């Protein structure tokens, strides 16, 4: 689950303690892969897209884009 853990750690920078819940919701609701243990490199682009789309509801668009770009870089 190293990739999942890396995404959650990155998300904490932007969302604090809500990061895990946010990432879990993106994975289960949008990627339809169940849980973080199944998150692989092939899912990163789609996850980054949803981190931007959902993230901009919680933060300004520039920060959401930065977050999305950093998620993509984890691939």
C-alpha positions in Angstrom: 0.0 0.0 0.0 3.0 2.3 -0.4 1.4 4.4 -3.2 -1.8 4.8 -1.2 0.2 5.9 1.9 2.2 8.4 -0.2 -1.0 9.9 -1.6 -2.5 10.2 1.9 0.7 11.8 3.2 0.7 14.3 0.3 -3.0 15.0 0.9 -2.3 15.9 4.5 -0.4 18.9 3.3 -3.5 20.3 1.8 -6.3 18.8 4.0 -4.8 18.0 7.3 -6.6 15.3 9.3 -9.3 15.0 6.6 -6.8 13.7 4.1 -7.4 10.0 4.5 -11.2 10.3 4.3 -10.8 12.5 1.2 -8.5 10.0 -0.5 -10.6 7.1 0.4 -13.7 8.8 -1.0 -11.9 9.4 -4.3 -10.7 5.9 -4.5 -14.0 4.2 -3.6 -16.3 6.6 -5.3 -14.5 7.5 -8.5 -11.9 4.8 -9.2 -14.2 2.0 -8.1 -11.3 -0.2 -6.9 -12.4 -0.8 -3.4 -9.6 0.3 -1.1 -6.1 1.8 -1.1 -4.4 -1.6 -1.2 -5.5 -1.9 -4.9 -4.3 1.5 -5.9 -1.6 1.2 -8.6 0.3 3.4 -11.0 -2.3 2.8 -13.6 -4.9 4.7 -11.4 -2.7 7.7 -10.6 -3.8 9.9 -13.6 -7.5 9.3 -12.8 -7.0 9.9 -9.1 -5.1 13.1 -9.8 -8.0 14.3 -12.0 -10.5 13.6 -9.1 -8.2 15.2 -6.6 -8.3 18.4 -8.6 -12.1 18.2 -9.3 -13.1 17.5 -5.7 -10.2 19.5 -4.2 -11.3 22.7 -5.9 -14.5 22.5 -3.9 -12.5 22.7 -0.7 -9.6 25.0 -1.7 -8.8 27.5 -4.3 -8.3 26.2 -7.9 -4.5 26.9 -8.0 -3.9 24.8 -4.8 -6.2 22.1 -6.2 -4.1 22.0 -9.4 -0.9 21.9 -7.4 -2.2 19.0 -5.4 -3.3 17.2 -8.5 0.1 17.7 -10.2 1.9 16.3 -7.1 -0.4 13.3 -7.1 0.5 12.7 -10.8 4.2 12.9 -9.9 3.9 10.0 -7.5 3.5 7.6 -10.5 
